[in-house]
Amino acid sequence: MTRPLIAYFSRAGQNYVNGQVRALAVGNTEVVARMIAEETGGDLFRIETVHEYAVDYTECTEEAADEKRLKARPKLRALPKNIDDYDTVILGYPNWWGTMPMAVYTFLESFDFTNKVIMPFCTHEGSGLSGTERDIARTCPGAEVVAGLAIHGADAAHARSQVQAWLAHNGF
Ligand SMILES: Cc1cc2nc3c(=O)[nH]c(=O)nc-3n(C[C@H](O)[C@H](O)[C@H](O)COP(=O)(O)O)c2cc1C
């Protein structure tokens, strides 16, 4: 198995954790992405927008709802230069309003993923993956999208065995 790219979006700041707003120094998805990098030796790439989302949870949910409604494609700070080097992209994101943050669509629409394997994982507060595997497949025709991994945000730091099992199932 070749080294995968682990591309992820994650937002530190206020978030809902088990029904309470808490400030996170490192976002939940980033915690899992780092774990996957340790387990696979893959390269980490953080999908970052030029616009920074509000630290305040409620404000951020409003920004995200507007972006979803408008089908926005927020501008990214950078893209990986060498996507052709990877056969497998492990794609991480938080569930935002039942789908991926619009920035993840910007990322996916920036490349041709034909013949690549996309392994989706998300962190969430109850909704799981929602329809994101299908959203990715629609956005990346020609890619093979495998069954994703959903981790409750509050459990991110304790998800190693779940992560290991999912990776092993996919040949890592
Ligand atoms: C804008 C926004 C929208 C969200 N929408 C959902 C949702 O629809 N369903 C859900 O289960 N969790 C939702 N959440 C909770 C996040 O998915 C969860 O806290 C996730 O672990 C955050 O990951 P991060 O810390 O890597 O950004 C939302 C959070 C934010 C900030």
The ligand as an ORCA input file, in Angstrom:
! r2SCAN-3c Opt
* xyz 0 1
  C     -21.109     24.940     11.726
  C     -21.332     23.647     12.432
  C     -22.356     22.810     12.036
  C     -22.505     21.551     12.649
  N     -23.523     20.731     12.203
  C     -23.606     19.483     12.730
  C     -24.602     18.563     12.249
  O     -25.399     18.877     11.362
  N     -24.634     17.317     12.811
  C     -23.751     16.930     13.800
  O     -23.811     15.795     14.243
  N     -22.811     17.786     14.279
  C     -22.726     19.043     13.770
  N     -21.765     19.903     14.244
  C     -20.821     19.424     15.270
  C     -19.484     19.016     14.641
  O     -19.668     18.119     13.568
  C     -18.576     18.321     15.684
  O     -18.436     19.103     16.826
  C     -17.209     18.005     15.072
  O     -16.545     17.072     15.891
  C     -16.338     19.253     14.931
  O     -15.103     18.892     14.351
  P     -13.844     19.864     14.381
  O     -13.532     20.156     15.831
  O     -12.758     19.070     13.730
  O     -14.182     21.086     13.602
  C     -21.623     21.160     13.690
  C     -20.622     22.046     14.103
  C     -20.475     23.272     13.507
  C     -19.385     24.213     13.982
*
